[in-house]
Amino acid sequence: MAIDVDVQNLHIRLGSVSIVQDLTFGLPAGAFLSILGPSGSGKTTTLNAIAGFVPVHAGSLRLDGVAMESVPAHKRGIGIVFQSYALFPHLSVGDNIAYPLKVRGVSREECSRRVRQALSLVQLPGTENRATTAISGGQRQRIALARALVFEPTLLLLDEPLAALDRNLREAMQLELKRIQRESGVTTIAVTHDQTEALTMSDFVAVMDKGRLCQFGTPEDVYFRPNSRFVADFLGGANIVDLSRVAPEEPGLTVIRPEAFVLEAIEGSIGIEGVVRGVAFQGPVSRVVLECKAALSGEVVALLPSLRSVSPDSIGMPLRLHVSRAALHKLP
């Protein structure tokens, strides 16, 4: 049974140093949350506090309405997948997955049934007798996930679960991990440094910095409607433009995502002018850097379709980009 997570005014210290301060959020049962943030933001410490590995110094942590502050880690019923996967190299795939069941006293027959069920969920049926040292990185990730799910946890915690995979496999596993989470129905919280990973997998995203929660919302909310310059820059990169310099009727600092720009004027669009300072071919798109007085950084970055894009020969030439008003987001 999936559970909801309720965190209220959470404070965590290491010695005299505050690592997490006044953290508050609520996660409904069965949802997938990704916690993002730079190094030292407190995201991993938050995950460890939910798991019961570090103490909470103030505030409350409730799982399905039950206070967890004094409950030891092994009694919280939480499944965990570590970045290293932490599989036992001397045990077979099946024995690795069955380990949480055996320490809970589950019968041999029931262990076998649940292991087969877990392997079917992660699409690795029939691999019970294989050695974990003889399977690929992506398969090891699935085995670690199966082991975390086999005892039917009420909450699943993932610590950088895809960081050890190469790019292509990581992108494939993002969708696979989301499929497994939906089919199992378990409430899930993941820590990741990969913004694309968080947007792909999550129902909700929490962005942290310096121990504090900067923004909590759906992936669409935090990407298209960031509440600060930090969130706008951290989540996917953004142009911060003072539109009053190009459109007096649109005052204030405005977030424009690089992919929102087009070369052709469209009805109701706003034009932004500058000088081309760089063009980088990136396959389907080209990254165009425009020196622009309206941008707070002095530059505007646009991602334009490569087949219709600006060529490297355009460096030093003036260029006018256009953006729809619907793609603009005023910073509060």
C-alpha positions as a Markdown table, in Angstrom:
| # | Residue | x | y | z |
|---|---|---|---|---|
| 1 | Met | 0.0 | 0.0 | 0.0 |
| 2 | Ala | 1.4 | 3.4 | -1.0 |
| 3 | Ile | 1.6 | 6.1 | 1.6 |
| 4 | Asp | 1.7 | 9.9 | 1.7 |
| 5 | Val | 4.7 | 11.8 | 3.0 |
| 6 | Asp | 4.3 | 15.0 | 5.1 |
| 7 | Val | 7.3 | 17.0 | 6.0 |
| 8 | Gln | 6.8 | 20.1 | 8.2 |
| 9 | Asn | 9.5 | 22.6 | 9.2 |
| 10 | Leu | 12.2 | 20.0 | 9.1 |
| 11 | His | 15.6 | 21.0 | 10.6 |
| 12 | Ile | 18.7 | 18.8 | 10.4 |
| 13 | Arg | 22.1 | 19.7 | 11.8 |
| 14 | Leu | 25.5 | 18.1 | 11.7 |
| 15 | Gly | 27.3 | 19.4 | 14.8 |
| 16 | Ser | 26.6 | 23.1 | 14.9 |
| 17 | Val | 26.1 | 23.4 | 11.2 |
| 18 | Ser | 22.5 | 23.5 | 9.8 |
| 19 | Ile | 22.3 | 21.3 | 6.7 |
| 20 | Val | 18.5 | 21.5 | 6.2 |
| 21 | Gln | 16.4 | 24.4 | 7.4 |
| 22 | Asp | 12.6 | 24.8 | 7.6 |
| 23 | Leu | 11.8 | 22.2 | 5.0 |
| 24 | Thr | 8.1 | 21.7 | 4.3 |
| 25 | Phe | 6.3 | 19.7 | 1.6 |
| 26 | Gly | 3.6 | 17.2 | 1.2 |
| 27 | Leu | 3.6 | 14.2 | -1.3 |
| 28 | Pro | 0.4 | 12.3 | -2.1 |
| 29 | Ala | 0.4 | 8.5 | -2.0 |
| 30 | Gly | 1.7 | 6.8 | -5.1 |
| 31 | Ala | 3.5 | 10.0 | -6.4 |
| 32 | Phe | 7.0 | 10.3 | -7.7 |
| 33 | Leu | 9.1 | 13.2 | -6.3 |
| 34 | Ser | 12.6 | 14.2 | -7.5 |
| 35 | Ile | 14.7 | 16.4 | -5.3 |
| 36 | Leu | 17.2 | 18.5 | -7.2 |
| 37 | Gly | 19.9 | 20.9 | -6.1 |
| 38 | Pro | 23.6 | 21.7 | -6.4 |
| 39 | Ser | 26.2 | 19.9 | -4.2 |
| 40 | Gly | 25.7 | 20.9 | -0.6 |
| 41 | Ser | 22.0 | 21.8 | -1.0 |
| 42 | Gly | 20.8 | 19.2 | 1.5 |
| 43 | Lys | 19.0 | 16.9 | -0.9 |
| 44 | Thr | 20.8 | 13.7 | 0.1 |
| 45 | Thr | 20.6 | 14.6 | 3.8 |
| 46 | Thr | 16.9 | 15.0 | 3.4 |
| 47 | Leu | 16.7 | 11.6 | 1.8 |
| 48 | Asn | 18.7 | 10.1 | 4.6 |
| 49 | Ala | 16.5 | 11.7 | 7.2 |
| 50 | Ile | 13.4 | 10.2 | 5.6 |
| 51 | Ala | 15.2 | 6.8 | 5.6 |
| 52 | Gly | 16.1 | 7.2 | 9.3 |
| 53 | Phe | 19.8 | 7.3 | 8.7 |
| 54 | Val | 20.3 | 10.8 | 10.2 |
| 55 | Pro | 18.3 | 12.4 | 13.1 |
| 56 | Val | 15.8 | 15.2 | 12.8 |
| 57 | His | 16.5 | 18.0 | 15.2 |
| 58 | Ala | 13.3 | 20.0 | 14.8 |
| 59 | Gly | 10.0 | 19.7 | 12.8 |
| 60 | Ser | 8.0 | 16.7 | 11.9 |
| 61 | Leu | 8.2 | 13.8 | 9.4 |
| 62 | Arg | 5.1 | 11.7 | 9.0 |
| 63 | Leu | 4.5 | 8.7 | 6.7 |
| 64 | Asp | 0.8 | 8.0 | 6.2 |
| 65 | Gly | 0.1 | 10.2 | 9.3 |
| 66 | Val | 2.5 | 8.3 | 11.6 |
| 67 | Ala | 5.4 | 10.3 | 13.2 |
| 68 | Met | 8.7 | 8.9 | 12.2 |
| 69 | Glu | 11.2 | 10.9 | 14.2 |
| 70 | Ser | 11.8 | 8.2 | 16.8 |
| 71 | Val | 11.2 | 5.2 | 14.6 |
| 72 | Pro | 14.5 | 3.4 | 13.7 |
| 73 | Ala | 15.4 | 2.9 | 10.0 |
| 74 | His | 14.8 | -0.9 | 9.9 |
| 75 | Lys | 11.2 | -0.4 | 11.2 |
| 76 | Arg | 10.1 | 2.2 | 8.6 |
| 77 | Gly | 9.3 | -0.3 | 5.9 |
| 78 | Ile | 11.2 | 1.7 | 3.3 |
| 79 | Gly | 12.9 | 0.3 | 0.2 |
| 80 | Ile | 16.2 | 2.0 | -0.9 |
| 81 | Val | 18.3 | 1.9 | -4.0 |
| 82 | Phe | 21.8 | 3.3 | -3.6 |
| 83 | Gln | 23.9 | 4.9 | -6.3 |
| 84 | Ser | 26.3 | 2.0 | -6.3 |
| 85 | Tyr | 23.3 | -0.5 | -6.2 |
| 86 | Ala | 25.1 | -2.3 | -3.3 |
| 87 | Leu | 24.5 | -5.8 | -4.7 |
| 88 | Phe | 26.1 | -8.8 | -3.0 |
| 89 | Pro | 28.7 | -10.1 | -5.5 |
| 90 | His | 28.8 | -13.6 | -3.9 |
| 91 | Leu | 25.1 | -14.1 | -4.3 |
| 92 | Ser | 23.1 | -14.9 | -7.4 |
| 93 | Val | 20.5 | -12.5 | -8.8 |
| 94 | Gly | 17.7 | -14.4 | -7.1 |
| 95 | Asp | 19.4 | -14.6 | -3.8 |
| 96 | Asn | 20.1 | -10.8 | -3.9 |
| 97 | Ile | 16.5 | -10.1 | -4.5 |
| 98 | Ala | 15.3 | -12.6 | -1.9 |
| 99 | Tyr | 17.6 | -11.2 | 0.9 |
| 100 | Pro | 15.1 | -8.7 | 2.3 |
| 101 | Leu | 12.5 | -11.5 | 2.5 |
| 102 | Lys | 14.8 | -14.0 | 4.2 |
| 103 | Val | 15.7 | -11.5 | 7.0 |
| 104 | Arg | 12.0 | -11.0 | 7.5 |
| 105 | Gly | 11.4 | -14.7 | 7.9 |
| 106 | Val | 9.5 | -15.3 | 4.7 |
| 107 | Ser | 9.2 | -19.0 | 3.7 |
| 108 | Arg | 11.3 | -20.4 | 0.9 |
| 109 | Glu | 8.3 | -21.0 | -1.4 |
| 110 | Glu | 7.0 | -17.4 | -0.9 |
| 111 | Cys | 10.5 | -16.0 | -1.5 |
| 112 | Ser | 10.6 | -17.8 | -4.8 |
| 113 | Arg | 7.2 | -16.6 | -5.8 |
| 114 | Arg | 8.0 | -13.0 | -4.9 |
| 115 | Val | 11.4 | -13.1 | -6.6 |
| 116 | Arg | 9.8 | -14.3 | -9.8 |
| 117 | Gln | 7.2 | -11.5 | -9.5 |
| 118 | Ala | 9.8 | -8.9 | -8.9 |
| 119 | Leu | 11.9 | -10.0 | -11.9 |
| 120 | Ser | 8.9 | -9.9 | -14.1 |
| 121 | Leu | 8.2 | -6.4 | -13.0 |
| 122 | Val | 11.7 | -5.2 | -14.0 |
| 123 | Gln | 11.5 | -7.3 | -17.2 |
| 124 | Leu | 14.3 | -9.7 | -16.3 |
| 125 | Pro | 12.4 | -13.0 | -16.0 |
| 126 | Gly | 14.4 | -16.2 | -15.7 |
| 127 | Thr | 17.6 | -14.6 | -14.5 |
| 128 | Glu | 17.4 | -15.9 | -10.9 |
| 129 | Asn | 20.5 | -18.1 | -11.2 |
| 130 | Arg | 22.8 | -15.6 | -12.9 |
| 131 | Ala | 25.8 | -14.0 | -11.2 |
| 132 | Thr | 25.4 | -10.3 | -10.6 |
| 133 | Thr | 29.0 | -9.9 | -11.8 |
| 134 | Ala | 28.0 | -11.2 | -15.2 |
| 135 | Ile | 25.2 | -8.8 | -16.1 |
| 136 | Ser | 25.2 | -5.3 | -17.5 |
| 137 | Gly | 25.0 | -2.0 | -15.6 |
| 138 | Gly | 21.4 | -1.5 | -16.6 |
| 139 | Gln | 20.5 | -5.0 | -15.5 |
| 140 | Arg | 22.2 | -4.4 | -12.1 |
| 141 | Gln | 20.2 | -1.3 | -11.7 |
| 142 | Arg | 17.0 | -3.3 | -12.3 |
| 143 | Ile | 18.1 | -6.0 | -9.9 |
| 144 | Ala | 18.7 | -3.4 | -7.2 |
| 145 | Leu | 15.2 | -2.0 | -7.9 |
| 146 | Ala | 13.7 | -5.4 | -7.7 |
| 147 | Arg | 15.3 | -6.1 | -4.4 |
| 148 | Ala | 14.0 | -2.8 | -3.0 |
| 149 | Leu | 10.5 | -3.6 | -4.2 |
| 150 | Val | 10.2 | -7.3 | -3.4 |
| 151 | Phe | 9.1 | -6.9 | 0.2 |
| 152 | Glu | 6.4 | -4.5 | -0.9 |
| 153 | Pro | 7.7 | -1.3 | 0.8 |
| 154 | Thr | 5.4 | 1.6 | 1.5 |
| 155 | Leu | 8.0 | 4.1 | 0.3 |
| 156 | Leu | 10.8 | 3.8 | -2.2 |
| 157 | Leu | 13.9 | 6.0 | -1.9 |
| 158 | Leu | 16.4 | 6.4 | -4.8 |
| 159 | Asp | 19.8 | 8.0 | -4.4 |
| 160 | Glu | 21.1 | 9.0 | -7.8 |
| 161 | Pro | 19.8 | 5.7 | -9.2 |
| 162 | Leu | 20.9 | 6.2 | -12.8 |
| 163 | Ala | 24.2 | 8.1 | -12.3 |
| 164 | Ala | 26.4 | 5.1 | -13.1 |
| 165 | Leu | 24.8 | 4.4 | -16.5 |
| 166 | Asp | 26.0 | 5.8 | -19.8 |
| 167 | Arg | 23.8 | 8.5 | -21.5 |
| 168 | Asn | 21.8 | 6.3 | -23.9 |
| 169 | Leu | 21.1 | 3.7 | -21.2 |
| 170 | Arg | 20.3 | 6.4 | -18.7 |
| 171 | Glu | 17.7 | 7.9 | -21.0 |
| 172 | Ala | 16.1 | 4.6 | -21.6 |
| 173 | Met | 16.0 | 3.7 | -17.9 |
| 174 | Gln | 14.3 | 7.0 | -17.0 |
| 175 | Leu | 11.2 | 5.8 | -18.8 |
| 176 | Glu | 11.6 | 2.2 | -17.6 |
| 177 | Leu | 11.9 | 3.4 | -14.0 |
| 178 | Lys | 8.8 | 5.5 | -14.3 |
| 179 | Arg | 6.9 | 2.5 | -15.7 |
| 180 | Ile | 8.0 | 0.3 | -12.8 |
| 181 | Gln | 7.0 | 2.9 | -10.3 |
| 182 | Arg | 3.6 | 3.3 | -11.8 |
| 183 | Glu | 3.0 | -0.4 | -12.0 |
| 184 | Ser | 4.1 | -1.0 | -8.4 |
| 185 | Gly | 2.2 | 2.0 | -7.2 |
| 186 | Val | 4.8 | 2.8 | -4.5 |
| 187 | Thr | 5.4 | 6.3 | -3.4 |
| 188 | Thr | 8.9 | 7.3 | -4.6 |
| 189 | Ile | 11.4 | 10.0 | -3.7 |
| 190 | Ala | 14.6 | 10.3 | -5.8 |
| 191 | Val | 17.6 | 12.4 | -5.4 |
| 192 | Thr | 19.3 | 13.4 | -8.7 |
| 193 | His | 21.6 | 16.0 | -10.1 |
| 194 | Asp | 20.2 | 15.5 | -13.6 |
| 195 | Gln | 17.4 | 18.0 | -14.5 |
| 196 | Thr | 16.2 | 16.1 | -17.5 |
| 197 | Glu | 16.0 | 12.9 | -15.4 |
| 198 | Ala | 13.8 | 14.7 | -12.8 |
| 199 | Leu | 11.5 | 16.2 | -15.4 |
| 200 | Thr | 11.1 | 12.9 | -17.3 |
| 201 | Met | 10.3 | 10.7 | -14.3 |
| 202 | Ser | 8.6 | 12.8 | -11.7 |
| 203 | Asp | 5.1 | 13.9 | -10.8 |
| 204 | Phe | 6.6 | 16.6 | -8.5 |
| 205 | Val | 10.0 | 18.3 | -8.4 |
| 206 | Ala | 11.6 | 19.9 | -5.3 |
| 207 | Val | 14.5 | 22.3 | -6.0 |
| 208 | Met | 16.8 | 22.9 | -3.0 |
| 209 | Asp | 19.7 | 25.3 | -2.3 |
| 210 | Lys | 21.7 | 25.9 | 0.8 |
| 211 | Gly | 19.5 | 23.6 | 2.9 |
| 212 | Arg | 16.3 | 25.3 | 1.9 |
| 213 | Leu | 13.4 | 24.5 | -0.4 |
| 214 | Cys | 13.4 | 27.0 | -3.3 |
| 215 | Gln | 10.3 | 25.6 | -5.2 |
| 216 | Phe | 8.0 | 22.6 | -5.1 |
| 217 | Gly | 5.6 | 21.8 | -7.9 |
| 218 | Thr | 4.9 | 19.8 | -11.0 |
| 219 | Pro | 7.7 | 19.5 | -13.6 |
| 220 | Glu | 5.8 | 21.9 | -15.8 |
| 221 | Asp | 5.4 | 24.4 | -12.9 |
| 222 | Val | 9.1 | 24.6 | -12.0 |
| 223 | Tyr | 10.3 | 24.6 | -15.6 |
| 224 | Phe | 7.9 | 27.1 | -17.2 |
| 225 | Arg | 7.0 | 29.1 | -14.0 |
| 226 | Pro | 10.2 | 29.3 | -11.9 |
| 227 | Asn | 9.7 | 31.5 | -8.8 |
| 228 | Ser | 13.3 | 32.8 | -8.7 |
| 229 | Arg | 16.4 | 33.4 | -10.9 |
| 230 | Phe | 18.1 | 30.5 | -9.1 |
| 231 | Val | 15.4 | 28.0 | -10.1 |
| 232 | Ala | 15.2 | 29.4 | -13.6 |
| 233 | Asp | 18.9 | 29.0 | -14.1 |
| 234 | Phe | 19.3 | 25.7 | -12.4 |
| 235 | Leu | 16.5 | 23.9 | -14.0 |
| 236 | Gly | 17.5 | 23.6 | -17.7 |
| 237 | Gly | 19.1 | 27.0 | -18.1 |
| 238 | Ala | 17.2 | 30.2 | -18.9 |
| 239 | Asn | 17.6 | 33.7 | -20.3 |
| 240 | Ile | 16.7 | 36.4 | -17.9 |
| 241 | Val | 15.7 | 39.5 | -19.9 |
| 242 | Asp | 14.5 | 42.9 | -19.0 |
| 243 | Leu | 11.7 | 43.2 | -21.5 |
| 244 | Ser | 11.2 | 46.9 | -20.7 |
| 245 | Arg | 14.2 | 47.5 | -22.9 |
| 246 | Val | 12.6 | 46.1 | -26.0 |
| 247 | Ala | 8.8 | 46.2 | -25.2 |
| 248 | Pro | 7.8 | 49.0 | -22.7 |
| 249 | Glu | 4.4 | 47.4 | -22.4 |
| 250 | Glu | 6.0 | 44.3 | -20.9 |
| 251 | Pro | 8.0 | 45.6 | -17.9 |
| 252 | Gly | 10.0 | 43.5 | -15.5 |
| 253 | Leu | 12.5 | 40.6 | -15.5 |
| 254 | Thr | 11.3 | 37.8 | -17.7 |
| 255 | Val | 12.4 | 34.2 | -18.1 |
| 256 | Ile | 12.7 | 32.9 | -21.7 |
| 257 | Arg | 13.7 | 29.3 | -22.3 |
| 258 | Pro | 16.3 | 28.9 | -25.1 |
| 259 | Glu | 13.9 | 26.6 | -27.1 |
| 260 | Ala | 11.2 | 29.3 | -27.1 |
| 261 | Phe | 13.0 | 31.5 | -29.7 |
| 262 | Val | 12.2 | 31.4 | -33.4 |
| 263 | Leu | 13.7 | 33.2 | -36.4 |
| 264 | Glu | 10.4 | 34.2 | -38.0 |
| 265 | Ala | 8.0 | 36.8 | -36.6 |
| 266 | Ile | 4.7 | 35.4 | -35.5 |
| 267 | Glu | 1.5 | 37.3 | -34.5 |
| 268 | Gly | 1.8 | 38.8 | -31.1 |
| 269 | Ser | 5.5 | 37.9 | -30.7 |
| 270 | Ile | 8.2 | 40.1 | -29.2 |
| 271 | Gly | 11.5 | 40.7 | -31.1 |
| 272 | Ile | 14.8 | 40.7 | -29.4 |
| 273 | Glu | 17.9 | 42.0 | -31.3 |
| 274 | Gly | 21.5 | 41.4 | -30.8 |
| 275 | Val | 24.8 | 40.4 | -32.5 |
| 276 | Val | 25.7 | 36.7 | -33.1 |
| 277 | Arg | 28.7 | 35.7 | -31.0 |
| 278 | Gly | 28.6 | 31.9 | -31.3 |
| 279 | Val | 27.0 | 29.1 | -33.2 |
| 280 | Ala | 27.4 | 25.4 | -32.1 |
| 281 | Phe | 25.9 | 22.5 | -34.0 |
| 282 | Gln | 24.3 | 20.0 | -31.6 |
| 283 | Gly | 22.6 | 17.6 | -34.0 |
| 284 | Pro | 18.9 | 18.4 | -34.3 |
| 285 | Val | 19.4 | 21.9 | -32.9 |
| 286 | Ser | 22.1 | 24.6 | -33.0 |
| 287 | Arg | 23.0 | 26.6 | -30.0 |
| 288 | Val | 23.1 | 30.3 | -30.9 |
| 289 | Val | 24.6 | 32.9 | -28.6 |
| 290 | Leu | 23.4 | 36.4 | -29.1 |
| 291 | Glu | 25.0 | 39.5 | -27.5 |
| 292 | Cys | 22.0 | 41.3 | -26.3 |
| 293 | Lys | 21.6 | 44.5 | -24.2 |
| 294 | Ala | 18.2 | 43.4 | -22.8 |
| 295 | Ala | 19.7 | 40.3 | -21.2 |
| 296 | Leu | 20.9 | 40.6 | -17.6 |
| 297 | Ser | 23.9 | 38.4 | -18.4 |
| 298 | Gly | 24.6 | 40.4 | -21.7 |
| 299 | Glu | 23.8 | 37.3 | -23.7 |
| 300 | Val | 20.8 | 35.4 | -25.0 |
| 301 | Val | 21.1 | 31.7 | -25.8 |
| 302 | Ala | 18.7 | 30.2 | -28.3 |
| 303 | Leu | 18.2 | 26.6 | -29.5 |
| 304 | Leu | 17.2 | 26.7 | -33.1 |
| 305 | Pro | 16.5 | 23.8 | -35.6 |
| 306 | Ser | 19.8 | 23.1 | -37.2 |
| 307 | Leu | 18.3 | 22.7 | -40.7 |
| 308 | Arg | 17.0 | 26.3 | -40.5 |
| 309 | Ser | 19.5 | 27.8 | -38.2 |
| 310 | Val | 22.1 | 30.4 | -38.2 |
| 311 | Ser | 25.4 | 29.3 | -39.7 |
| 312 | Pro | 28.9 | 29.9 | -38.2 |
| 313 | Asp | 29.4 | 32.4 | -41.0 |
| 314 | Ser | 26.8 | 34.6 | -39.2 |
| 315 | Ile | 29.1 | 35.4 | -36.3 |
| 316 | Gly | 29.4 | 39.2 | -35.9 |
| 317 | Met | 26.2 | 39.8 | -37.8 |
| 318 | Pro | 23.0 | 41.4 | -36.3 |
| 319 | Leu | 20.1 | 39.0 | -35.7 |
| 320 | Arg | 16.5 | 39.4 | -34.5 |
| 321 | Leu | 14.9 | 36.6 | -32.6 |
| 322 | His | 11.2 | 36.3 | -31.8 |
| 323 | Val | 9.4 | 34.8 | -28.9 |
| 324 | Ser | 5.6 | 34.3 | -28.3 |
| 325 | Arg | 4.2 | 36.1 | -25.3 |
| 326 | Ala | 2.8 | 32.8 | -24.2 |
| 327 | Ala | 6.3 | 31.6 | -23.7 |
| 328 | Leu | 7.2 | 34.5 | -21.3 |
| 329 | His | 7.3 | 34.1 | -17.6 |
| 330 | Lys | 7.6 | 37.2 | -15.3 |
| 331 | Leu | 9.8 | 36.6 | -12.3 |
| 332 | Pro | 7.9 | 37.5 | -9.1 |
